[in-house]
Amino acid sequence: MPEVSKTEIGRRFFKLQREKNVEAAIDKIRKTLGPDWKLYTQGDYEALKHIIGEVWIYIDREKWEAISFTKLASGDLRELIHLGRQALDRSVDAHTAVEKGSEILLRTT
């Protein structure tokens, strides 16, 4: 069995933590929306997952914990999805997308 460096273990742990936190956030959003969640496409979900994951990477953990994903307005959710799509297709740089996404999410605190 090959040796795995501590750096690689750290990277994997970080990625798992990010995925876990992003999925928990999206689950809160999904439960809040109820049946309306079905109005969003798989592409919307992927864009939302991307932008929330990028924000998770860059935002302070204390601020992250203060975000109330259940308080996101539908307009905010659409804006996050739009930002996620722009970040994925690189029509806006990642830093700008993260800043705008953070602003939207921090409005819920």
N, C-alpha and C positions, 0 to 999 in steps of 0.2 A: 504494500500500500504506500503510495507516494506521500512524502511529507508535505504538509500545508503550512505555509509561513504564517506567522502571527499577523502580518499585514493583510494577507488574504482572508484570514479568519475575521479580522476587523472589518474588512470590506463587506464580507458576507453578512456579518451581524448588522452592520449599518443598513444594508439593503433590506434585510428582513424587518428591521425596526421601521424603516420608511414604509414598506409595503403594509405592515400591520397597522400603522397609524393612519395611512391613507385609506385603507379598507374600512377601518373603524369610522372615520369621518364620513365616507360615502354611505356607509350603512346608516348612520344617523340621518343624513340627508334623505336617503331612500325611505326610511321609516316615517319621517316627517311628511314627505310628499304623498305617501300612501299610494293609491291607485294611479295618481298623476305621474308617478315615476315611469310608468310604461309609455308615456309620451316621448321619452328621451330615447335616442337611438344608441346603438353600440358605439358609434363614433363619438356621440356626445359623452358617453361614459368614459371612453378612452381619453378624450380631451380634458374632462374634469379630473380624472385620475392623474393625468400628467401635470396639470397646473397645481393641484393640491400637493402632489409629491415634490414639485420644485419649491413650492413655498415651505414645505416641511424641512427641506434641506437647509434653507437659508434663514428661517425665522428662529428667534430665541425660543427655547423650550417653554419658558414661563409664559410667553405670549401665545405659543401654540396651545397650551393647556387652557388658556382663557377664552379661546375661540368657541363660540356656541354655534355649531353647524346646524342645529335645529332652528336657529333664528334667521337663516339665510332667506332673503326674499327671492321670489321667482326671477325677478329682474337681475338680481345679483348672481343667481345661479346661471342664467343665460350669459351674463357677462363673463363669468369664470370659464364657461365652456368655450366661448368665443376666444378668450385669451389663450386657453389651452390649445385650441386649433391653430391660432396664430403662432404660438411657440413651436408646435409640432411641425408646421410647414415653414418655419423660419421667416415668416413675414414680419415678425417682431422679434427683437433679440431677447434672449432668456432673462437677462437682468431686468429689462423693462416689464416683461410679463410677470416676473416674481414680485416686483414692486407694486404693480397694479393689483395683482392677485392678493397680496398681503393687505393692501388697503381695503379691499372688499371684505376679506375675512375678518380683519380687525374691527370693522364696523359692528360686528356682532358681540363684541366684548362688553 
